[in-house]
């Protein structure tokens, strides 16, 4: 039985419960052959199958990123897809493996940044996490990525400030802590009391 038949689309079911069950099964068994079949499903002619497959891959990435790390190239290729579901799903996939495949991702930095700036809110959010994890994982990536992250933190909608600050805080170095905190202070007036409290905790953790 093909693992594609266990997807929600394969079973003719609505919702993600079949996909979640398959994620748990593939992850628990570390079924690399089944995971490769899911990866091949990204190129299926049926958009529902494609959607289910990207969901399964990034959910596996949340649990055991090493099992989907080799799909970095597939995720990158999907960033130019005309199917928005695949674009933001691929960016989430990249965020789960960025610390493992930062070299490959860094070679495609412009593509990732362009996709973030032209994509959906979900794409931007996942991209910020992706780039932050890259900058945290590899010092050679840091000088080019970190200033760009700070620029987006300066410009993002108030609702996103705390989330982005949490992502970026993982990549803060002693030499740029002051720059990071300065941007947070500049955004403080834009935030609600609850958002200010969340950002304040991030600042305290850096002191």
N, C-alpha and C positions, 0 to 999 in steps of 0.2 A: 504493500500500500504506500503510495506516494505521500510524503508529509504535506504536500499541497492540498490533499484531500481532507486534511485535518484542520485546515484554515476555516474561518467563518464562511468565506466565499465558497469553499469546497463543500461545506456541509449545508449551504443554503440558509445559514442563520444570520440574523441581525445581531449587532453588538460585538463586543470583543472577547467574550468569555471563551470561545473556542481557541482564539489566538493566545489568550493568557495561559490556558491549559497546555497548549503546544510549547509556549515559551518555557514553562516550568519543566516539561518533559525533556526538551532538548538541552536545557541548562543542567538539569540534574544528572542526565546521562552523559553530558558533554559529547553529544552526538554530532560530531563534525561533518559527517556525510549528510545528515539531515539538514544541518545549518547551511551547507553548501547548496543544497537543493532550494532552500528558502532564498538564498542569495541569487540563484539563477532565476527565481520567480520575479525578481525585480524587472526583468525584461519580458515578462509574460504579456501576451496581447490583451488580456483582460485587466482593466484598471483596478477592479476590485481585488484581484489577486496581488497586483503590485502593491496596493495600499496595505493589504494584510501582511505581506512579506516585509515591508519596511517597518511596520509596527513590531513584528516579531523580532527583527534584527536589533532594533534599538532597545527593546525591552530586555533582550539577552545582554546587550551592552551594559545596561544598568546593573545587571546581576553579576555577570562574568565577562568583562570587556575583552579579555584575552581571546574569547571564543569568536569574536567578530572583528578583531583588530585587522585581519587580512582583507576586510571589505572596505578599507580606507579609500581605495581607488574607485570602488563602486559608488560609495557615498559622494565622493567628489564629483564624479560624472553626473550624478543626479542633480547637482546644484544648478545645472543649466536646463533642467527639464521644464516643459511647459505645464506640467502637472504640479500645482502648488503643494499638494499633499506630499508628493515625493520630495520636493525641495526642503520643506521644513522637517520632514521625517529624516532626511539624509543629514541635515545639520544637527539634529538631535543625536543621530548615530555618531557623527564626528565628535560631538561633545563627550561621548562615553569612552572614546578611544584616544583622545587628544594627547593624553600623557604617555601613551604607548607608541603612537605613530606621529609624533610632532615633527619629525624630519620630513616625512612625506607631505604633511599638511603645510609646513612652512614653505615648501616649494610651490605651493598653490595658494599662498597668502592673499594675493590680489583677487583671485577668484572668490575666496571665502569672504573677504571684505566687501567686494562688490555685491555679492549675493545678499549679504546682511543689509547693506544700505538700500537695496531695491526690493527686498523681500518683506514678508509679513512680520508681525510682532513676534510670533513664535520663532521664526527664522532668526530674527535679531537677537532674541533672548538666548537661544541655543548657541548662536555664534559668539556672543559675549562669553559664554561659559567655555566654549571651545578655545578661543584665543587666550583666555585667562589661564586655562590649564596648560596650554602650550608654553606660555611665558613662564609659568611656574616650574615646568618640567625641564626646560632647556635654557640655560643662561645665554646661549648664542641667539636665541629667538627674542629674548626679552627686550633689548634696546629698540628693536623695530616695532614690536607689538605694544609695549606698555604705553607709550605716548598716545598711540591711536586709541587705546582703550580709555584713557583719561579724556580724550576729546569727545568720545561718545558719551561718557559719563556727564560731561559738562552740558551736552546738548539734548540728552534724552528726556522724555516726558517724566514729570515728577513721580509718577507711579512706579517707574522702573529704577529709580535711583538706588533704593536700598538693595534690590536684587542684584543690580550690576556691581554695586559696591562690595557685596558679599563675594561675588565671583572674583573681582579684581583683587580683593584683599589677599587671596591665596598667592598672588604673584608679586606682592609688594616687597621690595628690598629696602634695607635700611637707608640707602642713598636716595630713594624716591618716596619714602614715607611722607615727608613734608609736602611734596607735590600732591600726593593722593589726598591727604587731609585738607589741603587748601581747597581742592575741588569740592570736597564734601561740605566744607564750610560755606562755599559760594552757593551751593544748592540748598542750604538749610532753610532759607526763607520760602522756598517753593514747596516744602513738605508739610504734611499734616503732623499733628503731635505724635501719632502712632508711628509714622514714617521717621520722624526725627529721633524717636526713641530707638528704633531699629538701627539707624545709622550711628547713633551715639555708642551703641554696643560695639559696633565694628571699630570705631575710633579708639575706644578703651582697650580693645584687644591688641591694638598695635602699640600701645604705650608701655 
